[in-house]
Amino acid sequence: MNIKKYNYIIIPFILLVVFLFVAYFGNQWYAMTFGNPGVDYSYIFLSFNEKMPFLAWTIYPYVLAYPFWALTFIYISTRSKENMYKILTMSLVTFIICGIWYFFWQSDVESWRLTSGLFINNDYATPRTDLNFTESLVIWIYNAAGPRNALPSMHTLMSWLCILTLRLDKKVPIWPKVIIWTLSLTIIIATQTLKQHYIIDLIVGIILAEAAYWILKDSKLVKIIRGWIENLNVKLKLEK
């Protein structure tokens, strides 16, 4: 297989990574540095939140999220440049919306994480000393991600965007389709069972992805972004 013929994916992929890291980790840094605590939205659908169990083992599909999203984007991009630019446009626009929302209307799930039973005396700074490997991995994710940037859930958003790629490309073979559906839904469910998000975060993430799909999939913005990147690719000799 001639890998070089897929060089046109490089710039779009880099753009995705940059926009994601600025929107998510940039806002995490800002919230931690300047002490922006955010709002606790547990009161929305409170009864549902209170019934959600903590399942430490769901950390395993959760930690696969980043490589899964990347591989799904690359896979769809190798099948169709048109669909690549559509999902790229949806991703960039929704990342920008999330970044702006986090900056001005930060959210917080620290109290939600405390219900996991992983901490001593409900002290977020003091995890239990008898944690097993799986529970320790959850704590590591808690520390890496921080309790901010909850609403909307970007894990839900990006996993639902992966599902939307199947709506764009209806000829995806059965096994890739099953894998994408299964991992996407498992990651979305894990946002709840790991106490990473409230149900409202999940709902808004799906709504945002769906809105982007219906508004942007056939928009002029897709053509504008495609034209700009293709011109850049030609200059960089990534495509003819």
TARAWO-V841888 format. One record per backbone hydrogen bond with DSSP energy under -1.0 kcal/mol. NH is the residue of the N-H (numbers start at 0). CO is the residue of the C=O. If there is no record, write none. Layout:
BEGIN
nh->NH co->CO
nh->NH co->CO
END
This chain:
BEGIN
nh->2 co->0
nh->4 co->1
nh->5 co->2
nh->6 co->3
nh->8 co->5
nh->9 co->6
nh->12 co->8
nh->13 co->9
nh->14 co->10
nh->15 co->11
nh->16 co->12
nh->17 co->13
nh->18 co->14
nh->19 co->15
nh->20 co->16
nh->21 co->17
nh->22 co->18
nh->23 co->19
nh->25 co->20
nh->27 co->23
nh->28 co->24
nh->29 co->25
nh->30 co->26
nh->31 co->27
nh->32 co->28
nh->33 co->29
nh->35 co->30
nh->38 co->105
nh->43 co->40
nh->45 co->42
nh->48 co->44
nh->49 co->45
nh->50 co->46
nh->54 co->192
nh->57 co->54
nh->58 co->55
nh->59 co->56
nh->61 co->57
nh->62 co->58
nh->64 co->61
nh->67 co->63
nh->68 co->64
nh->69 co->65
nh->70 co->66
nh->71 co->67
nh->72 co->68
nh->73 co->69
nh->74 co->70
nh->75 co->71
nh->76 co->72
nh->77 co->73
nh->79 co->75
nh->83 co->79
nh->84 co->80
nh->85 co->81
nh->86 co->82
nh->87 co->83
nh->88 co->84
nh->89 co->85
nh->90 co->86
nh->91 co->87
nh->92 co->88
nh->93 co->89
nh->94 co->90
nh->95 co->91
nh->96 co->92
nh->97 co->93
nh->98 co->94
nh->99 co->95
nh->100 co->96
nh->101 co->97
nh->102 co->98
nh->103 co->99
nh->104 co->100
nh->107 co->38
nh->108 co->146
nh->112 co->108
nh->113 co->109
nh->115 co->112
nh->116 co->113
nh->119 co->125
nh->122 co->119
nh->125 co->122
nh->127 co->117
nh->135 co->131
nh->136 co->132
nh->137 co->133
nh->138 co->134
nh->139 co->135
nh->140 co->136
nh->141 co->137
nh->142 co->138
nh->143 co->139
nh->144 co->140
nh->145 co->141
nh->152 co->200
nh->156 co->152
nh->157 co->153
nh->158 co->154
nh->159 co->155
nh->160 co->156
nh->161 co->157
nh->162 co->158
nh->163 co->159
nh->164 co->160
nh->165 co->162
nh->167 co->163
nh->168 co->164
nh->171 co->168
nh->176 co->172
nh->177 co->173
nh->178 co->174
nh->179 co->175
nh->180 co->176
nh->181 co->177
nh->182 co->178
nh->183 co->179
nh->184 co->180
nh->185 co->181
nh->186 co->182
nh->187 co->183
nh->188 co->184
nh->189 co->185
nh->190 co->186
nh->191 co->188
nh->192 co->188
nh->193 co->189
nh->194 co->191
nh->195 co->190
nh->196 co->190
nh->201 co->197
nh->202 co->198
nh->203 co->199
nh->204 co->200
nh->205 co->201
nh->206 co->202
nh->207 co->203
nh->208 co->204
nh->209 co->205
nh->210 co->206
nh->211 co->207
nh->212 co->208
nh->213 co->209
nh->214 co->210
nh->215 co->211
nh->216 co->212
nh->218 co->215
nh->223 co->219
nh->224 co->220
nh->225 co->221
nh->226 co->222
nh->227 co->223
nh->228 co->224
nh->229 co->225
nh->230 co->226
nh->231 co->227
nh->232 co->228
nh->233 co->229
nh->234 co->230
nh->235 co->231
nh->236 co->233
nh->237 co->232
END
